[in-house]
Amino acid sequence: MNLAGLLRLVTLSLLLQTFFVAASDVPTIKDFITPQDHLDAAISPDGHYLAQLWYRDSDKARFVTVRDMTQPKWPVVGRLGSNIERPIGIKWGNKSRLLINMRVPFTISSVKEAATKADFNPDEFYSFDRLVAIDPDLKNPTVLMGDTKLSFNRSVTNIRNLLREDPKHLMMTAYSHNTLCLYKVNIYDGSAEKVAKGTRFTYAFMSDHNGDPFFRVDYLPVAKEIQLFEYVDKDWQEKLTIDLDEEDNSDLDDLVGNYEGLFVYRKRNPETGFYQLTAFDPDLNKEVVLAEDPQHDILAPVFDNGSYEINGYIIDDDTPVVKLFDPVAQQRRDALTAQLPNLDLRFTSVTDDGALMVLAVSNTETPPMYYLYDQLKKQLRLINYGFSKQSTKALGFSATFDYLSRDQQKIHSLLLLPPDYQQQQQYPLIMLPHSGPQSNIGLQYNMFAQMLATRGYIVMLPNYRGSTGYGLPFEQAGYRQWGQLMQQDLDDGVQALLRQGIVRKGQACIVGWDYGGYAALMGVIESPDLYRCAVSFSGITDLADYIDQQEDYYDSDKLRQKFIYDRIGDPDKDEQMLKRYSPINLVNKVDGAVMLIGSRQGDRKRYGQLDDFADELQDLHKPVTLINVDELDKQPDSLLILYQSVIDFLAQQLNAPMVQSTH
């Protein structure tokens, strides 16, 4: 049997180290829910020191260590942190000062008392974040901006320019009287000078290598607009207004930057439907395309370390593709990519001479791992695993799988196969549609999908119509298609795998969050011949009620039309369609066991929908389980109990994962 489109991704153990993991030695559920223990690594600009950020789950402590890389075995020369005063981020300000983002509780004494108890959670206490500059041996600390009147700010940590040409200073932003301001900060004594003031809408300042501001960016959330101002003759002059296409603008910093004096932002190309980088010249009042790809979205710019200066961009593909403007830098990156194919490579830090760099690498079958790369020797050295409980055990491996829908639309999907997968055998299937639905799934590490694959399931993650990243027509093909074309694309994926002979007929369940939770319920309503069960995490059961809730997030009819009515349906014009494809109105058609999971405390309305759905199923004597995670949270190991309940439910409905020969 030949699985078309099957692509086994690179195995790091063969490239970088020598060890053998038996396919039966898979992570436990507890291994999967254990938090990441190695969080970050950063090399000093001169290559002398390596700073590492750690988390210890036993006592919820976070700490930083610094190693001297000039000595044999890289001895630790400094250590800082605890479960009370916790470091949450690291970056080198210069070769002799490490910057640590510290999270400190307002009342340390009460947290110290609570830390002695078994259920201690430091995140439950009100705290504030401050940026501390400190020597490599983690002595001589200085709180940055400690002399300003910002003591009531919960967070004063935002670095906006490291000023590599001025090793004594950096640029930071902080709110003063609800207004974002730009400061030039001394990293030795912590003193700060305010150099620019914005408005209540300002969210970004851009400055040159001397710290002089030249762009200010405001975001108007009601109008969903970005306004650009240029600093001319000590005054801000409005230059450009940008209408945003993105529904969620929580990561605005990834959408804007500057390049050689030009303002750069991400914009959809009206002809191709893909996002590009557009540069605006304020002097000429003219826009030009800085970077584009005819078949893919540009996800975000690549920034020079510690500033808004753009030196490349990231193309959206199964594995993100980085393109750098400097041809020499791109050549080096291509050589490294060839050495580590099909992996998402992110540089956390690079020495000033470019000889050494720290890499964070990952993909669907590789949890984050950190490496030191020697550019001159072309050598990689493992620094540490991000998830030590998972990385040393057998995980499911990845495949890409393209199939045609019933109306001949090509659908791209990702598969996760069990660690002991063999082509001559059949396996039960978990359909795992992504949420959004205007988002997409790529070859990023997915803890829950791996949890399922290592239990013996094939996991399918399709980018159905409505997904982003495949052009505007493909995305718009999913508009107003909840329960219809988008649902059919999922079903057609199951049928395609059945035709390949690797999935056991009648042995599939559908699982998802939010929209994926909605699709899970529609699966056992519309296609019970394909799905034996559904697990719905906070799924939507009443489309009209969901639209009514979403309307509150938009303050104009124009935005409601664009982001709700055009994508889901108009509550007046599409009333009958919304009723027809709402699970709450189709309870009598449910044919399969259902597990519903939600939080009454976290989302009372959504949980109410799930509760009503469960009640109607019970009235019809249909199998249903409703889990309120708030009740689980009262027990030790609540997350373990939740996921174990899901795994047990799936195993029961699918008669437990068993390998079955096709011969």
C-alpha positions in Angstrom: 0.0 0.0 0.0 1.4 3.4 -1.0 0.2 6.4 1.0 0.2 9.3 -1.4 1.7 12.5 0.0 3.3 10.7 3.0 6.3 12.6 4.2 8.4 11.3 7.1 10.0 14.2 8.7 13.6 14.4 9.9 14.7 12.4 12.9 16.9 14.6 15.0 18.3 11.6 16.9 20.0 10.5 13.7 21.5 13.9 13.0 22.5 15.2 16.3 22.9 12.5 18.8 23.0 8.8 19.3 20.3 7.1 21.3 17.5 4.6 20.7 14.0 4.9 21.9 11.7 1.9 21.6 8.3 2.7 19.9 6.6 1.2 23.0 8.4 3.7 25.3 5.9 6.5 24.8 5.3 9.5 27.1 2.6 9.1 29.8 -0.3 11.5 30.0 1.4 13.0 33.0 4.6 13.5 30.8 2.5 15.4 28.3 0.9 17.8 30.8 4.2 18.4 32.6 5.1 22.0 31.8 8.2 22.9 29.7 11.2 22.9 32.0 13.8 24.5 29.8 12.2 27.8 28.6 14.9 29.8 26.8 18.6 30.2 26.1 20.6 33.3 25.0 24.2 33.7 24.2 26.0 36.9 25.1 27.1 39.2 22.2 30.8 38.3 22.7 30.1 34.5 22.9 31.5 34.3 26.5 28.3 33.4 28.4 25.2 31.3 27.9 22.1 32.4 30.0 19.3 29.8 30.4 15.8 30.1 31.8 14.3 27.1 33.7 11.1 26.0 35.3 10.9 23.4 38.1 7.4 22.0 38.4 7.9 20.4 41.9 7.8 23.8 43.6 6.7 26.0 40.7 10.1 27.8 40.8 11.6 29.7 37.8 15.3 30.5 37.7 18.1 31.7 35.5 21.6 30.2 35.2 24.6 31.6 33.4 27.4 29.4 32.1 30.9 30.4 31.2 31.4 29.0 27.7 35.1 29.7 27.6 35.7 27.1 30.3 35.6 23.3 29.9 32.1 21.8 30.5 30.6 25.4 30.7 30.5 25.8 34.5 27.6 27.7 36.1 28.8 31.1 37.3 25.5 32.5 38.5 22.0 31.4 39.5 19.0 33.5 40.3 15.3 32.9 41.0 12.7 31.1 43.2 9.0 30.3 43.3 8.4 33.8 44.8 10.5 36.2 42.7 10.4 34.5 39.3 12.3 35.3 36.1 10.0 35.0 33.1 12.3 36.3 30.3 16.0 36.8 29.4 17.9 38.9 26.8 21.4 40.2 26.7 21.6 44.0 26.8 25.3 44.0 26.0 28.3 41.6 26.7 28.4 42.5 30.4 24.7 43.0 31.3 22.0 40.4 31.2 18.4 41.7 31.2 15.9 39.6 33.2 12.2 40.1 33.2 11.3 39.5 36.9 7.8 38.8 38.2 7.4 39.7 41.8 4.3 39.5 44.0 2.9 42.7 45.7 2.8 41.0 49.0 5.8 38.6 49.3 5.0 37.5 52.8 1.6 36.0 51.9 3.1 34.2 48.9 5.9 32.7 51.0 3.3 31.3 53.4 1.2 29.8 50.6 4.3 28.3 49.0 4.5 25.8 51.8 1.2 24.2 50.7 0.8 21.4 48.2 -1.6 23.3 46.0 0.6 26.4 45.7 0.2 28.3 42.4 2.2 31.6 42.2 0.1 32.8 39.3 -2.9 33.2 41.6 -1.3 36.1 43.4 -1.3 39.7 42.1 2.2 40.6 40.9 4.1 43.0 38.8 6.8 42.7 36.2 10.1 44.7 36.2 13.2 44.6 34.0 16.4 44.0 35.9 19.9 44.5 34.4 22.6 42.3 36.1 26.2 41.2 35.6 26.9 37.8 34.1 27.6 36.3 37.5 24.1 37.4 38.4 25.3 40.0 40.9 25.0 43.8 40.9 21.3 44.0 39.9 19.6 47.2 38.8 15.9 47.7 38.3 15.5 49.6 35.1 13.3 52.8 35.2 13.2 52.5 38.9 13.6 56.2 39.3 10.5 57.1 37.3 7.0 57.6 38.6 5.8 54.3 37.2 5.7 52.3 40.5 1.9 51.6 40.0 2.4 50.1 36.5 1.9 46.4 36.6 4.5 45.9 33.8 7.6 47.9 32.9 9.5 45.5 30.8 9.0 46.4 27.1 12.3 46.7 25.3 12.0 48.5 21.9 15.5 49.0 20.8 18.7 47.5 22.3 20.8 50.3 20.7 23.8 48.1 19.8 25.8 51.2 18.9 25.3 52.6 22.5 26.1 49.7 24.9 25.1 51.8 28.0 21.5 52.4 26.9 18.4 50.8 25.5 14.9 52.1 24.5 11.8 51.0 26.5 8.1 51.9 26.4 5.9 52.2 29.5 2.5 53.7 30.3 2.4 57.0 32.2 -1.1 58.2 33.1 -2.6 55.7 30.6 -0.4 57.1 27.8 2.4 55.1 26.2 5.8 56.9 26.3 9.2 56.1 25.0 12.2 56.2 27.3 16.0 56.0 26.9 17.2 53.9 29.8 20.7 53.4 31.3 21.3 49.7 31.9 23.9 50.3 34.6 22.1 52.7 37.0 18.5 52.2 35.7 17.9 55.9 35.1 15.4 56.8 32.3 14.8 59.9 30.1 11.4 60.3 28.4 12.0 61.0 24.8 8.5 60.8 23.3 4.9 60.7 24.4 2.0 59.2 22.6 -1.8 59.1 23.1 -4.1 56.6 24.7 -4.2 54.8 21.4 -0.4 54.5 20.9 1.0 51.0 21.0 4.4 51.4 19.3 7.4 53.8 18.8 10.2 53.2 16.4 13.6 54.8 16.9 17.0 54.9 15.2 20.2 53.4 16.5 20.8 56.5 18.6 17.4 56.3 20.2 15.8 59.2 18.3 12.1 58.5 17.5 10.9 58.6 13.9 7.6 56.7 13.8 4.7 56.4 16.2 1.9 53.9 15.6 -1.6 54.2 17.0 -4.3 51.5 17.0 -7.9 52.4 17.0 -9.8 49.3 18.2 -13.3 50.4 17.3 -12.4 51.3 13.7 -9.8 48.5 13.5 -7.3 51.0 12.0 -3.6 51.7 12.4 -2.5 55.3 12.2 1.1 56.1 11.4 2.8 59.3 12.6 6.2 60.6 11.6 8.3 62.7 14.0 9.2 65.9 12.1 10.6 69.0 13.7 9.8 67.7 17.2 6.2 67.2 16.3 4.1 64.1 15.3 2.6 64.4 11.8 -0.1 61.9 10.6 1.1 60.1 7.4 -1.0 57.0 6.9 -4.2 55.2 7.9 -4.4 51.4 7.5 -7.6 49.3 7.6 -6.8 46.0 9.2 -8.1 42.7 7.7 -7.1 40.6 10.7 -9.9 39.6 13.0 -7.6 39.2 16.0 -5.0 42.0 16.4 -3.5 40.9 19.7 0.0 40.5 18.0 0.2 43.9 16.3 3.9 44.1 17.0 4.3 41.3 14.5 2.5 43.2 11.7 4.5 46.5 11.6 8.2 47.5 11.5 10.6 49.7 9.7 13.1 49.1 6.9 15.7 51.7 5.8 13.6 54.6 6.9 10.3 53.1 5.5 7.3 52.0 7.5 6.4 48.4 6.8 3.2 46.6 7.5 1.4 43.4 6.5 -1.4 43.8 3.9 -3.4 41.4 1.8 -2.7 41.5 -1.9 -6.1 42.2 -3.6 -5.1 40.1 -6.7 -3.5 37.0 -5.1 -5.4 37.1 -1.8 -2.2 36.4 0.1 -0.6 38.7 2.7 2.5 40.6 1.7 4.8 43.2 3.3 4.1 46.7 2.1 6.5 49.6 2.7 5.3 53.2 2.9 7.7 56.1 2.1 6.5 59.1 4.1 8.6 61.5 2.1 7.1 60.4 -1.2 3.7 59.4 0.3 3.9 56.2 -1.7 3.5 52.5 -1.0 5.6 49.7 -2.6 5.7 46.0 -2.2 8.7 45.0 0.0 8.1 41.2 0.0 5.5 38.8 -1.4 4.9 35.2 -2.3 2.4 34.3 -5.0 1.3 31.0 -3.2 1.7 31.8 0.5 0.9 34.3 3.1 3.7 36.3 4.7 3.2 35.6 8.4 5.3 38.3 9.9 8.5 40.2 9.5 11.9 39.0 10.9 13.2 41.7 13.2 16.8 42.6 14.0 17.5 41.5 17.5 15.9 43.9 19.9 14.3 46.5 17.6 11.6 47.1 15.0 14.2 47.0 12.2 13.2 44.4 9.6 15.8 42.2 8.0 13.5 39.5 6.5 10.2 37.8 6.6 8.5 34.5 7.4 6.4 32.6 4.8 3.5 30.6 6.0 4.0 26.9 5.0 3.7 23.6 6.7 7.1 24.5 8.2 7.6 28.3 8.3 10.1 29.5 5.7 12.4 32.4 6.6 13.7 34.7 3.9 16.4 37.3 4.8 17.2 40.4 2.8 21.0 39.9 3.3 22.1 37.3 0.6 25.0 36.2 2.7 22.8 35.7 5.8 20.3 33.8 3.6 23.0 31.6 2.2 24.0 30.6 5.7 20.5 30.1 6.8 19.8 27.8 3.8 22.9 25.7 4.7 21.6 25.3 8.2 18.1 24.5 6.9 19.6 21.8 4.7 21.3 20.3 7.8 18.0 20.4 9.7 15.2 20.0 7.1 11.5 20.3 7.9 12.2 21.9 11.3 11.0 25.3 12.4 14.3 27.1 13.2 14.3 30.2 15.4 17.4 32.1 16.4 17.0 33.2 20.0 20.4 35.1 20.0 23.5 35.6 17.9 26.9 36.9 18.7 28.0 40.2 17.3 30.3 38.6 14.8 27.7 36.0 13.7 29.9 33.1 14.5 27.7 31.5 17.2 24.0 31.4 17.6 21.4 29.7 19.8 18.6 27.9 17.9 15.2 26.8 19.1 14.0 24.0 16.8 10.7 22.1 16.7 8.1 20.5 14.5 5.1 18.3 15.0 7.2 15.3 16.1 9.9 17.3 17.9 9.1 19.3 21.0 11.2 22.5 21.3 15.0 21.8 21.6 17.8 24.3 22.0 21.1 24.1 20.2 24.3 26.1 19.9 25.4 26.4 16.3 29.0 27.2 15.3 28.7 29.0 12.0 32.4 28.5 11.1 32.7 24.8 12.0 29.1 24.0 10.9 28.6 22.1 14.1 25.5 21.8 16.3 25.7 21.1 20.1 22.6 20.3 22.1 22.0 22.7 24.9 18.8 21.2 26.3 15.4 19.7 25.6 12.5 22.1 26.2 10.3 19.2 27.5 12.6 16.7 29.1 9.6 14.4 29.9 8.6 14.0 26.2 11.8 14.5 24.1 13.5 11.3 25.3 10.6 9.1 24.5 8.9 7.8 21.4 6.5 10.2 19.7 4.2 10.0 16.8 5.6 11.0 13.4 4.3 13.4 10.8 2.9 13.1 7.3 1.3 15.5 5.0 -1.7 14.2 3.1 -3.6 16.0 0.2 -7.0 14.8 -0.9 -9.9 15.9 -3.1 -13.2 16.8 -1.6 -16.5 15.6 -3.2 -16.5 18.7 -5.4 -12.9 18.3 -6.4 -11.4 20.9 -4.1 -7.8 20.0 -3.0 -7.6 19.9 0.8 -4.2 19.9 2.5 -4.0 18.0 5.8 -1.5 16.9 8.4 -1.4 13.4 9.8 0.2 12.2 13.0 0.9 8.5 13.0 1.6 6.2 15.9 5.3 5.7 16.9 5.0 2.0 15.7 3.1 2.8 12.5 3.4 0.1 9.8 1.8 0.4 6.4 0.4 -3.1 6.4 -1.8 -2.4 9.4 -4.9 -0.4 10.1 -5.5 2.0 13.0 -8.4 3.9 14.6 -8.7 7.6 13.6 -9.1 10.8 15.5 -10.3 13.7 13.4 -9.0 16.9 15.0 -10.3 20.0 13.2 -8.6 23.3 14.2 -10.5 26.1 15.8 -11.0 29.5 14.4 -12.2 28.6 11.9 -10.2 31.4 10.2 -6.8 29.9 11.1 -4.7 27.0 9.9 -2.6 24.1 11.2 1.0 23.5 10.2 3.9 21.3 11.4 4.2 22.9 14.8 4.4 20.8 17.9 0.9 19.8 19.1 0.9 18.3 22.6 -2.7 17.0 22.4 -2.3 15.5 19.0 0.9 13.8 20.1 -1.0 12.5 23.2 -3.5 10.9 20.9 -1.0 9.5 18.4 1.1 7.9 21.1 -2.1 6.1 22.4 -2.2 4.3 19.0 -4.4 6.6 16.9 -3.9 8.2 13.5 -4.7 11.8 14.0 -5.9 13.9 11.1 -5.7 17.7 11.1 -7.1 19.1 7.8 -7.0 22.7 6.6 -10.6 22.7 5.4 -12.2 25.5 3.4 -12.3 28.6 5.5 -8.7 28.1 6.7 -6.3 30.9 6.2 -3.0 30.6 4.4 -4.3 29.3 1.1 -5.5 32.6 -0.5 -8.6 34.7 0.0 -10.9 32.6 -2.3 -10.1 29.4 -0.3 -10.8 31.2 2.9 -14.1 32.8 1.6 -15.2 29.4 0.4 -15.8 28.6 4.0 -17.8 31.7 4.8 -21.4 30.9 5.9 -20.5 27.2 5.6 -20.6 26.1 9.2 -21.9 22.5 9.2 -21.9 22.5 5.4 -18.9 22.6 3.0 -16.4 22.9 6.0 -18.0 19.9 7.6 -18.0 17.9 4.3 -14.3 18.6 3.9 -13.7 16.8 7.2 -15.8 13.9 6.2 -14.1 13.6 2.8 -10.8 13.4 4.6 -11.9 10.4 6.6 -13.2 8.8 3.3 -9.8 9.5 1.7 -8.0 7.7 4.5 -10.4 4.8 4.3 -9.7 4.4 0.6 -5.9 4.3 1.4 -6.6 1.4 3.7 -4.7 2.7 6.8 -7.8 3.6 8.9 -10.1 0.9 10.3 -13.7 1.4 9.1 -16.1 2.4 11.8 -13.3 3.3 14.2 -13.2 7.1 14.1 -14.0 9.8 16.6 -14.0 13.6 16.1 -12.5 15.9 18.7 -12.1 19.7 18.8 -12.1 23.0 20.6 -14.4 26.0 20.0 -15.3 25.8 16.3 -13.6 22.3 16.3 -15.9 21.4 19.2 -18.9 22.5 17.1 -17.6 20.4 14.1 -17.2 17.5 16.5 -20.9 17.6 17.4 -22.0 18.0 13.8 -19.9 15.0 13.0 -22.1 12.6 15.1 -25.2 14.4 13.8 -24.6 14.5 10.1 -22.1 11.6 9.6 -22.7 9.0 12.3 -21.6 6.3 9.8 -18.1 7.9 10.0 -17.8 8.9 13.6 -18.5 6.7 16.6 -18.1 9.5 19.2 -17.4 13.2 19.6 -15.5 15.2 22.2 -16.4 18.9 22.3 -14.2 21.3 24.2 -16.3 24.4 24.7 -18.1 23.8 21.4 -20.8 26.0 20.0 -24.2 24.5 19.9 -26.5 27.4 19.0 -25.2 29.6 16.1 -27.7 32.4 16.6 -26.9 32.7 20.3 -23.2 32.6 19.5 -23.6 35.4 16.9 -25.5 37.4 19.5 -22.6 37.1 21.9 -20.0 38.0 19.2 -21.8 41.1 18.3 -20.8 42.7 21.5 -17.1 42.6 20.5 -17.7 45.0 17.5 -18.9 48.5 17.8 -20.1 49.2 14.3 -22.4 47.5 11.8 -19.6 47.5 9.2 -17.3 45.4 11.5 -20.2 43.1 12.5 -21.0 42.5 8.9 -17.4 41.8 8.0 -16.3 39.6 10.9 -19.6 37.9 11.9 -22.4 38.0 9.4 -20.3 37.4 6.3 -18.4 34.6 7.9 -21.0 32.8 10.0 -24.4 34.2 8.9 -26.8 37.1 9.4 -29.2 36.5 12.3 -32.1 38.0 10.2 -31.4 37.0 6.6 -30.0 33.6 7.5 -32.2 32.7 10.4 -33.4 29.4 8.9 -29.8 28.4 7.9 -28.5 29.1 11.4 -31.3 27.0 12.9 -30.7 24.2 10.5 -27.0 23.9 11.4 -27.2 24.5 15.1 -26.5 21.2 17.1 -29.0 22.2 19.7 -31.8 21.9 17.1 -30.5 18.5 15.9 -30.2 16.6 19.2 -32.6 13.9 17.9 -30.1 13.1 15.1 -27.1 12.5 17.4 -25.9 8.9 16.9 -22.8 8.3 18.9 -21.4 8.9 22.4 -20.7 12.6 23.2 -18.4 14.1 25.8 -18.8 17.8 26.5 -16.2 19.8 28.3 -16.5 23.4 29.4 -16.0 25.9 32.2 -19.1 27.5 33.9 -16.8 30.0 35.6 -14.7 30.8 32.5 -17.6 31.2 30.0 -21.0 31.0 31.6 -23.0 31.4 28.4 -21.0 28.8 26.5 -21.2 26.4 29.3 -25.0 27.0 29.5 -25.2 25.9 25.9 -23.3 22.7 26.6 -25.5 22.1 29.7 -28.7 22.5 27.7 -27.3 20.2 25.0 -26.5 17.5 27.6 -29.9 17.8 29.2 -31.6 17.2 25.8 -29.4 14.2 25.1 -30.2 12.7 28.5 -33.9 13.2 27.9 -33.6 11.2 24.7 -31.5 8.6 26.6 -28.5 9.2 24.4 -25.0 8.6 25.9 -23.5 11.9 27.1 -20.8 13.0 29.6 -20.6 16.7 30.7 -17.4 17.8 32.5 -17.2 21.1 34.3 -13.5 21.8 34.6 -14.2 24.1 37.5 -15.2 21.0 39.6 -12.0 19.2 38.4 -9.9 22.2 39.5 -10.9 21.4 43.1 -8.9 18.2 42.9 -5.2 17.6 42.8 -3.9 16.7 39.3 -7.1 18.2 37.7 -5.5 18.4 34.3 -4.3 14.8 34.5 -7.8 13.7 35.4 -9.3 15.7 32.5 -7.1 14.3 29.8 -7.2 10.8 31.2 -11.0 11.0 31.1 -10.8 12.0 27.4 -8.4 9.2 26.6 -10.5 6.6 28.5 -13.6 7.8 26.7 -12.0 7.5 23.3 -10.6 4.0 24.1 -14.0 2.8 25.3 -15.8 4.1 22.2 -13.2 2.8 19.8 -12.7 -0.5 21.7 -9.2 0.6 22.7 -6.5 1.2 20.0 -5.6 -2.2 18.6 -3.3 -2.9 15.6 -5.2 -4.9 12.9 -3.5 -6.4 9.9 -4.9 -5.8 6.4 -3.6 -9.2 5.3 
